[in-house]
Amino acid sequence: MKKFLWFIVVAIAVVSFGLTIYYFSADNEVIYVRSSYLVVEEGEYISTNSLLEFKNRGKDTTLSFSSGNEEILSFEAEGNSFEAKKGGQSQIVVKTSNKRYSTFVIDVLVCDGSAEYPFVITTEAALKKIGDNTIENNKYTVDKNYRLGSDITLEEVEGGNWTPIAGFSGMFDGNFYTISNVHITDQTVAEGQDTVGFFANITNSAVVKNLVLSNLKIELTNGAFVGSVAGISQGIIQTTLVDGSIKVDTYDSTSMIGGVVGIAERSTEADSVLPKIDRCGFEGSISLPHDGSKNLAEYGGIVGRLGCAQLSESYFRATGLGVQNYDNNFGGIAG
């Protein structure tokens, strides 16, 4: 009888120990959401393996996934991933068999370059893709819309590091972040291109706003239309601030050089869209060395030539004026 009772005690102890281990493991399981908000682009995939982290994961814990909007974010069960179908906002819903955690919801923004869901730019590599026709099937075309998602500092490269974006017709929202160390030289400008700036030119449908360019340098042997933001603007530039320097060695009577824009003018006389420069500033130097000739250039702290366009609430603060040729048509704001 004593042996039987001893057996019962041992059996209860073993079962209790086993249950203790089981409940300890279950209660000790921790599930982390790696990010509660994701930003992806149309056509990209999100792996389900990238969404959660586990500590002491129970071997019996199961997960199920679903999308809040299948038209925007489609769940591909076979590939254990979500495909971003089109621009919009959706959610990834994760349900677990661990009752303590139950359900996780991850918000997802899908960017497609539209006005409502612009591409979010956070790296130098992505920034340099905009309008780059050398990239096959490049979705970052000049007619799309962009918004900065962080400050970006361009790597300094001997001979320059920025090729002006030509023919930009979309929207570029700097989101009050800063792009630093833009350096434009003869080597970075496309052959035969005489319009120079962060954008070579922007069309009448373009909007550039909330942009900060810091430590910008433009160093050219010659240039016809030169400005830190755009050589030619037929669109809208607003709430944009630049600090840096512009130097053009050779120019003539057709040259128009400004701290922000070379020339602001309608695309045609019949164009109903009036170009605007609004609440912009340039702090720095603009230098046109005297070449001994009587060449004239229109040269202003904000804009070289203000044609049929609107300029408002903007300023120029000179840190070193390079007016070495006094025959130039120079103005503190406009040439």
N, C-alpha and C positions, 0 to 999 in steps of 0.2 A: 504494500500500500504506500509506504514511504517513497519507494522508487517511482511509483506512478505519479504521486504528487510532485516529486522532484522533476519528473518529465514534463508535467503540465506547466510548472513554474518556468522551466527553461524554454519551453515552446512559446509561452506568452512573452517572455523577455525577448526572444528572437524576433517574433512578429512585431512587437512594439518597437524594437530597434529598427526594423525594416521600414515600418510606417514613419518613424521619426526621420530616417534618412530621406524617404520619399517626400514628406512634407517640407523638410528643410530645403531640399533641392528645388521643389516647386515654388516655395516662398522666396527663395534666394535668387530666382531668375529675374534678371533686369533687362528691359528692352529699351533701347535708345532710338529716337528718330534723328538721323544724321542732319537733316535740314527740314524745317517745317514749311519752307518756301523755296520753290525751284523756278529758275528762269531758263527756258530752252527755246530753240528755234524750230520753226516748221521743218519737218523732215527728220529731226533728231529722235533718238531712242533713249529711254530711261530704263536701265536694268533694275529689276526688282531686288537684286542682290545689293544694290547700292543705297537702298533706302533706310535700312535698319541695322543696328548693332546689338549684339547680345552679350550678356555676361551670365555665365552659368546656365546656358540655354538647356531647357529640359528636352529630352529626346522625343517626348510625345507632343511638344508644342507644334501646332500647325498654323499656317498663315493662308489667308485668301485675299485676293486683290481685285479691285474694281475701279472704274473711272466715274467721276462725277458727270462727265459729258463726253460720250463716245465720239461725237462728231469732231471735237477738238483734240481729245487725248484718248486714243484707242488702246485697249489692253490686248496684247498678243499673248495668249496663254502658252502657246507652244514655245515661244522664244523667251518666256518669262520677262517680258518688257512692255513698255508703253511707247506708242508711236505718236509724236506730235503731228497731228493732221493739218491743222490750220490755226491761224492766230486767234487768241482768246484766252479765257481763264477757266480752269477746271480744277478738279481735286483728284488725288489718289487716295482711295479708301483702303486701309489695311485692317483686316480683322484677324485676331489671334484667338487660339483656344485657351489662352491664359486669361481667366476671368478677371484677374486684377487689372489687366491692361485693356482687354476687350478690343477697342477700335482706335486706330490712329487716322488722322486726316492731314494730308500734305497738300498745300495750295500750290498750283502750278500755273505759271504765266507762259504762254506760247507766243513768241514773237515772229511776225512774218514780214516786217518792213512796211506795214500799212501805217496810216496816220494814227490809228487807234492803238496799234500794237507794234511800235517801231522796234528795230533791232537794238539791243542793248550792248554797247561797246565798252569793254573793260580792259582790253590789252592793246599793246602797240601793234601786234600782228593783225588783229581784227580791224583796227583803225586803218591800216595800210591796205586792206583789201577793198576799201570803198572805191569803186570806179576803176579797179585794176583789170584792164581788159586782157592781160596776159594770163589770168587764171581761168582755166576752162570751167564753164558752168558756174561762174562766180555769181552768187545770189546777191552780193552787196553791190548792186548797180546804182548809178547816179540818180535814178528816179525814185529810189526807196527812201524810207524815213529812219532816222537814227537818233538814239539818245545815249549819252555817256552814263555809265554806271559806276565810274570811279575816276580818280585822278590817273593820268597816264604820263609817264616820263619817257620820252624817246631816247633811245640809246644814241650816244654821240658817236658819229662816224666821220672820219676824215673825208672832206669833200662834200659833206651834207648828208641829210637823212630823210628829206621829205620831198616827194614829187607832188606838185599841185594837182588837186582833183579838178578835172576839166568837165565843164558842162553840167554842173550839179543842178538838179531840178527838184529835189525832194526837200525834206526837212531835217535839219541837224540841230538837235537840242543838246547843248553842252551840260544842261542840268546843273549849272553853276560849279561843275568840276573843272579842273585845270589840266590842260595839255602843255607840258613843259618841253623846252629844248628843240622846238621846230627849227631846222636849219636848212635853208634853201640856197642852192648855188647853181652856177651854170651846169654843173655835172648832174644835178637832180632834175633839171627842167627838160621836158621832152624837146627833141630837136625841132626847131622852127616855131616853137611856142613863145609868143611875146606877151602873154598874160600870166602874171605870176602872183601867187599868194597862197595861203593855206588851201583856198580854192582858186584855181586859175580864173574861173568865171562861174557865176551863178545866174540861172535863167529867171524869167519873170514869174515862175511858179515856185521858186525856192524860198525857204525861210531858214535863216541861221540865227539862233538865239541862245541866250544864257551861256555864252562860251567865254572861257578865260584862256588866253594864250600867254604863257610866261616864258621869258628869256628867248624870245623869237629872234632869229637872225636871218636876214635876206641879204646876200652878197652876190651881186651880178655885175658882169662886164657891161651888159646893156639890157635894157628892158623898156618896152613901150607902155604897158599898163601894169603897175605894180602897187599892191597894197597888202598889208599883213593878213587880212581876212580874205579879200578877193581882189584880183586885178581888175575885173569888170563885174559890176553888180547891176542886174536888171530886176532883182528881187528885194527881199526884206532882210535887213541885218539889224538886230536889236539886242539890247542888254548884253553887249559884248565888250570885254576889256582886254587890251593887249599891252604887254611891256616888252620892249626889245629894241632892235635897230634895223634900219633899212639903208643899204648903200648901193647906189647904181653909178658905175664909173662913166658910162657913155650914154648919151641921150640926145634927143633932137626935139624939134617943135611939135612932134606928135606924141611925145612922152607925157604920161599922166601918172603921177606918183603920189600916193597918200598914205597916211599912217594906218588907216583901216581899209580904204578902197582906192584903187587907182582912178576909176571913173564910174560914177553912178548915172545911168541913163536908160531911158526906155529902149526896148528892143527895136521898135519902129515908132514913127510919129502917131500911127493909128492905135498903138498899144494902149489899152485903157488902164493897165496896171502901172502904178507909179512906184518906182523904186524908193525904198526908205532906208535911212540910217538913223536909228532912234536909240538914245541912251547908250551910246558907245564911247569908248575912250582909248586913246593911245598915249602911252608914257614911254618916251625913249628918244632916239635920234633918227633923223632922216638926212642922209648925206649924198649930195650930188657934187662931186669935186669939179672945179673949174678946169675945163680941158683946153682953154685958150681960144675957143671959138665963140661965136655969138649964138650958139644953139640955145633955144628956149625950151623950158619944160614947165608944165603946169604941176604945181607941187604944193600940197597942203597937209596940215597936221592931221586932219581926218580924211579928206578926200582930195585927190589931185584935180579932178574936174567934177563939179556938181552940175549935171545937165538938167533935164526935165525930171527932177527927183526931189525928194523931201529929206531934209536933215534937221534933226531936233534933239535938244538936250544932250549934246555930246561935247567932249572936251579933248584938248591936246595939252599934255604937259611935257615940255622939252627937257631932256637931260643932257643934250649936247647937239645944238643945231649945226648942221653941216651946210649952211648956205654959203658956198664958196663962189658960186657964180651968181652975181647980183642981177644978171639979165633974166633970171628965171622969174616966172609969174608965181610968186610965193604968197601963201596966206596961212595964218595961224590955224584956221579951220579948213578952208578950201582954197585951191589955187586959182 
